Amino acid sequence: MASRLLIEQLRSDHLAELATELRHPAVYEYIGGVPTLHDFVLDRERALRGPSQANDAQLWLNFLVREHSSGAMLGRVEATVNDSSAEVAFLFGPPHWGRGYALEALAWLHEEIDRRCGVRNLWATTVPTNVRCQSLLRRSGYTEVRTGAPPLLSFDSGDLVFNLRRSA
């Protein structure tokens, strides 16, 4: 089956279009509110530069997701890879929710992390009220864990933690 998605490395020239797609109240409901355009671009530019020299053992992967047939921008997927684990995240525009795009993009990201880094121990966090995110993670094979997680960059007190250990 051919992929419905085109996934490419996120670049600075994508940011204005990506901001139009993602700067929506529903997207930011659980992650601090809609950023200004300036703050959105600044945050993504920082992510594109990668980790600081103090964190040079990390690899930051940032990808843009488009619909293959139309080229329409759908959202983004990302990962922070450490030695033996990776922390994943995703944001998609509300018009594209419930259509399986995020599920397909997350599966692609898992494969890409494995291909590039050989890492199969994957982590994600979300707030307890973000039921859509929890559902996507569970459909992607993640299970909620209460203990044993490494320090996670996206973890805030009270967050739920999910883990997927992919087999070789």
Secondary structure as GFF3:
##gff-version 3
##sequence-region A 1 168
A	DSSP	beta_strand	5	9	.	.	.	ID=ss1
A	DSSP	three_ten_helix	12	14	.	.	.	ID=ss2
A	DSSP	alpha_helix	15	22	.	.	.	ID=ss3
A	DSSP	alpha_helix	37	49	.	.	.	ID=ss4
A	DSSP	three_ten_helix	53	55	.	.	.	ID=ss5
A	DSSP	beta_strand	59	67	.	.	.	ID=ss6
A	DSSP	beta_strand	73	81	.	.	.	ID=ss7
A	DSSP	beta_strand	86	92	.	.	.	ID=ss8
A	DSSP	three_ten_helix	94	96	.	.	.	ID=ss9
A	DSSP	alpha_helix	101	117	.	.	.	ID=ss10
A	DSSP	beta_strand	121	126	.	.	.	ID=ss11
A	DSSP	alpha_helix	131	139	.	.	.	ID=ss12
A	DSSP	beta_strand	143	145	.	.	.	ID=ss13
A	DSSP	beta_strand	160	165	.	.	.	ID=ss14
###
